[in-house]
């Protein structure tokens, strides 16, 4: 009875917060004036997709823009592709990254260089696999203005192909909206409440340089969390909006890339030594145990079975809300307990790798996370 009750409590709390947050996590409106935005794209060996990223940015409406691509020592045709686009559209500029300094993560260094070379007062950092919607930039700028924030972010529409992607990528929304109280985040400046998505960040240039830019998170692989917290630590305000209609992204392609991608910065998040055991208990008991108990139905009393059933419904509720609101995979939602188990397995793998001296590798570079 106690076990089923605890499972229900730990499943109900994130489900309730998720529902509350859905009302606060809104799609922004168009701004009243035309903003001027520097769209900044770090690119390292992105030949297969960089043209799509640049062309989508150039199709933006309701905004004055420049698109600056930083070639980060690519060994493929990335710079040639961007150079060809720049030859026919003066809004595009190709820059070359300096050598990576010691102690820097490649992406953070590239973003910092891009920020220094931008011309406009609003800096939009987007990954090369992000496709901006025609009104996405203007709406995000409108949200920055209406919220009064110095840095805003949101999770783009996540496109998934393989089963592993469908199981794990939607958990980004689940973790964000199920465990971060957005209402408190907007009134409490505590850095720990800062969050965002590294695929899409819009910052006021003045605030960005005031806090030290990406240099303050130079060693991290987890900019989605670390950059908003750095802004907050510097006395700046951050906020979140629903970016589903603003941009789309295929984050990873296939099982191996998902595993490696989620593991690369895990020890800076759920897999941190002080976090992994509470996270495992919270997610394991609240999101997996209810289904285990239902599988043992013949050994449960009617009261225990009822509690387990309610817990399972609470575990499923956010996932199916995500299916409807964020166009997530139905298969991934149905297999939610399996997705949680895989997520936890990745966290424990990343921690074990770190304790044994292993280093995450990404884009051909090896790092000590954090």
GUMARPA-465973 format. One record per residue (C-alpha): x, y, z. Coordinates in steps of 0.001 Angstrom, whole numbers, plus 500000, padded with zeros to 6 digits. Example, Ala and Ser with C-alpha at 12.3 -4.5 7.8 and 13.67 -1.06 7.14 Angstrom:
GUMARPA-465973
512300495500507800 513670498940507140 
//
This chain:
GUMARPA-465973
500000500000500000 502783502419500926 504763501592497771 501800502248495487 500988505460497363 504525506791496973 504476505914493281 501208507825492888 502590510878494675 505770510960492598 503785510515489378 501097513054490262 503404515949491167 505122516331487764 501820515639485986 500132518487487870 503028520875487299 503126519938483606 499444520853483209 499913524146485059 502992524977482995 501197524353479704 499108527472480389 502227529531481040 504331528113478194 502751530111475371 503467530734471694 504525534401471375 502810536971469184 504335539112466462 506038542296467711 504563545741467141 507793547010465551 510344545466463198 513292544161465215 516869543941463930 518413540544464667 521763538894464051 521113535187463397 524257533385464491 524996529820463386 528064527877464540 528932525250461927 531430522417462060 531130519854459251 527494520702458546 527559520318454752 524446518146454678 522233520717456370 523785524167456507 522082525378453330 518684524525454786 519466526389458000 520642529521456186 517811529538453632 515204529128456393 516736532058458279 516719534224455139 513005533493454650 512195535202457970 509419537799457818 508863540937459860 512500541364460837 515665543102459647 518391540509459791 521863539332459054 522877535670459026 526411535048460262 527809531533459920 531031530695461725 532944527907460019 534578526058462908 537446524361461057 535191522200458892 536787519504456773 533805519183454428 532087521609452023 530386523689454734 532241526971453995 531854526585450234 528089526155450570 527730529237452765 530045531242450526 527840530454447519 524709531656449355 526502534812450507 527445535584446908 523785536029446008 522432537444449285 524316540226451031 522583539461454328 524731536335454697 528261536537456036 530769533712456453 533314533998459245 536142531660460202 536728530514463765 540096531113465414 541888528090466857 540053526613469840 541673527913473050 542482525515475868 539620525020478292 536868525898475816 534090523728474418 533956524130470644 530349525311470470 530714527851473280 533824529299471646 532094529510468278 529060531236469804 531248533690471698 533106534626468508 529802535010466671 528478537310469384 531539539541469027 531130539740465254 527383540445465199 526111543851464058 522661544111465625 521404544521469174 519565541196469303 521599537991469063 519831534808467974 521997531727468479 520695528716466530 522205525323465832 522898524346462243 520193521673462380 517484524181463324 515022525371460684 513433528691461606 509790529245460673 509039532381458591 507665534291461606 509812532497464174 512505535158464603 510034538045464813 507808536218467316 510757535320469506 511890538960469438 508356539987470352 508459537646473338 511803539062474437 510260542523474430 506944541637476083 508540539504478777 511131542125479682 513747539375479682 517367539613478593 517539536023477318 514685533885476024 514511530357474718 512101527581473878 512072524042472583 511540523892468798 509395521225467199 511452518066467671 511465515859464580 512126512202465335 512729509190463115 514098506108464846 512387504439467798 515186505617470102 514531509220469074 510792508833469650 511373507366473087 513920509872474358 513693513234472565 510140514050473830 511449513688477380 513001517152476931 509521518656477267 508597516211480035 511585517117482207 511308520862481552 507581521283482131 507211518524484708 509917519727487081 510481523479486517 507795525794487960 507527528455485252 505442530763487417 508103530868490104 510872531135487503 509365534410486282 509380536081489704 512335534439491447 515793535423490093 517499532369491613 520014531007489056 518949527391489698 515584528181488106 517230529110484807 516568526801481862 516490526879478102 517167524930474942 520628525179473410 519131524945469936 517509528385470185 518575531381472307 517750535050471754 519684537566473845 519970541312474154 523537542056473081 524072544563475892 523090542005478538 525028539244476807 528298541171476902 527601542443480424 527585538908481822 530667537915479798 528999536109476900 529684532444476326 533070532877478010 531366532387481378 530304528887480319 533354528166478184 533973524631479489 530413523348479531 528692521025477099 525298521907478586 524563525429477365 520806524858477516 520983525064481307 524249526877481923 523677529978479772 520340530973481395 521845530381484828 524833532563483928 522465535364482882 520566535047486158 523762534958488193 524677538223486462 521419539857487534 519637539402484198 516172537989483551 515451534877481478 512201533389480224 510772530527478189 508112530310475495 506623527579473334 508834527477470237 506993524611468518 505671526951465838 508841529053465714 511400526480464580 512002522767464031 514999520542464625 516122516967463994 518505516814466929 519942513351466388 519709510703463682 519465507111464844 520039505108467994 523790505519468391 523734509279467843 520927509708470384 522839507727472991 526107509601472407 524387512972472169 522443512641475413 525418511147477230 527884513869476253 526622516400478806 524709514115481183 527158514574484069 526334518290484040 522641517490484526 520823514427485830 524008512330485925 525871514669488278 527038512689491335 524778514643493697 521762514432491395 521681510980489865 520346509040492858 517468511469493589 516701511638489853 516693507854489571 514341507504492540 512066510297491375 511777509072487794 512001505365488512 509380505328491266 507047507861489658 507281506884485980 508273503192485896 507168501544489140 503412502071488513 503620499880485420 505669497261487257 502984497137489943 500250496742487328 502227493829485909 502027492258489364 498294492850489627 497488489341490870 499600489988493985 498049493382494792 495018494270496837 492221496222495181 493377499401496929 496979498902495784 495819498157492256 493722501329492220 496657503448493404 498977501885490831 496413502495488091 496071506151489068 499862506485489155 500130505022485660 497521507484484385 499448510360485962 502672509135484354 500986508962480960 499130512288481208 502066514609480401 503263512402477574 499905512366475790 499491516083476441 502835516433474651 501540514372471741 498704516847471238 500477520107472067 503987519489470733 503250516956467969 505249514217469666 505297510529468797 502334508444469959 504583505373470038 507033507186472286 504216508179474626 502815504643474830 506304503326475635 506979506093478161 508264503762480928 510794502284478508 511918505781477534 512478506673481173 514505503501481753 516675504281478730 517157507849479918 518308506624483327 520586504044481706 522282506838479731 522770508859482914 524402505975484768 526552505158481735 527754508771481532 528570508857485238 530453505544485068 532406506784482046 533326509957483908 534417508098487052 536626505821484958 538308508807483310 536506508586479993 535695511738478048 532694512591475881 533509513104472213 531469515358469926 532154516726466446 535562515075466475 536668516735469719 537178515171473140 536089517052476248 536105516921480010 532453517783480616 531938520844482792 
//
